[in-house]
C-alpha cells in the first residue's frame, strides 16, 4: 500500500528505527544533490531488499 506522510512523520519514523529512507535517484545524483540524512541510495536498498522483513516500512523520495 502506498501512503503519503509528512516530512515530520517520516523523520520521526526513521529516527525511531521503524522505517528506511530510500532515494530513488542513481548514486551520482544521490551523492551530489538528493542526499538526506539517514537515506540510502537505491543501489544500496536493492542489495538489502532480499533480506528485509516483509513488514519493513520503506519511505521513498
Rosetta blueprint (number, residue, H / E / L):
1 X L
2 X L
3 X L
4 X L
5 X L
6 X L
7 X H
8 X H
9 X H
10 X H
11 X H
12 X H
13 X H
14 X H
15 X H
16 X L
17 X L
18 X L
19 X E
20 X E
21 X E
22 X E
23 X E
24 X L
25 X L
26 X L
27 X H
28 X H
29 X H
30 X H
31 X H
32 X H
33 X H
34 X H
35 X L
36 X L
37 X L
38 X L
39 X E
40 X E
41 X E
42 X H
43 X H
44 X H
45 X H
46 X H
47 X H
48 X H
49 X H
50 X L
51 X L
52 X L
53 X L
54 X L
55 X L
56 X L
57 X E
58 X E
59 X E
60 X E
61 X L
